Amino acid sequence: MIGQPWCVLRRFGLTFAILLLGFAGATPAASQAIWFSPHPTFGDGSDYLDLFRSNAPWERAASHVQVFETGGRFLVAAPADGLRRMFSDLKRRHIGVEIGWEPLSEPVASNCGYGVEGYGGPIGGGLGYARLVKALGAEPQFFGMDEPLYFGHIFGPRNGKGGCHSSIAAIAADVANKIRQIRTVFPGVPVGEAEPLSFNPALPWFDDDRWLSDLSEWFDAYQAAVGDRLAFFRLDLWWNMDWQKHMPALTELLARKGIPLQVIYNGAGKTDEAWIASAVSNFKAFESGPWPKPAVAVIQYWSPNPTHILPESNPLTGTGLIDRYVQWQQTGR
């Protein structure tokens, strides 16, 4: 996912050639792009905004990051001076920006979608975020949608909340309107999305042909409504499920539709050691498979672990994980 509702769901002059890399090749390759999206917090104990100090200890990791993602409620709640420093420092480092947002409209005559990921947003959805980041001096290279197909079309009630089970055509029309609004502020900005591959025993979406059929219909409906293809498809995996069997068909579909694949490399565990070890195991498992590697590896997490983002010299931090992944790209170890 492009994070929880407050985050979702990055190098100046980034071209689509970078995104299109990765559909071929059998060994780790330094040409794969890396995007970074750590858990966005601020206040006591948080080192998120420390990333954007001139002497922040992640020079090596930062040199490998093409795009940094932020967005959602963090942009609304964080101090304006910290956000200005963030965007200014990313520009100095030649790291592009992706703004994550919740693209679905909450119906006014129904409770569906209320409080559900992917719906609404605190400041008028994408247009509100676009105006905010423009006022802060940012020029995002991408906007990223938070799982509109899954939460808008599939997601059922959970804890009294559920999506609206809208048709795929209706979802495409809804997000197309939002994208047109965003592009009044940032003309032509590319837009991508995240979608999950997770397991719910009561919802066999991922265990039959419906998932691929819905994705194919969604990609076509989006292109027809918006006028261009999705800039990327970001896969949010539940790593403890049997995800491998779905990858050949998914990567074939994306290649046929001309949509670059991104994969979120995150972990699980209640300690930093466990979480990082899990994340490393996950990216090695994905990139050792017989399917094409992702065009973009997304180091992204919205969990309590790892507890720190800095310094990169500590292998149990978010920036330390970037260095571990770069080592994997370059050496296969």
ABEGO torsion letter per residue (X at the ends): XBEBAABBXXXBGBBAAAAABGABEABBBAABBBBBBBBBBBEBGBAAAAAABAABBAAAAAAABABBBBEEAAAAABBAAAAAAAAAAAAAAGBBBBBBBBABBBBAABABGBGBBGBEEAAGEAAAAAAAAAAAGBBBABBBBBGAAAAAAABBBBGGBBBAGBBAAAAAAAAAAAAAAAAAABBGBBBBBBBBBBBBAABAAAABAAAAAAAAAAAAAAAAAAGBBBABBBBBBBAABBAAAAAAAAAAAAAAAGBBBBBBBBBBEABAAAAAAAAAAAAAAAAABABBBBABBBBBBABAOBABAOBAABAABAAAAAAAAAAAAAAGX
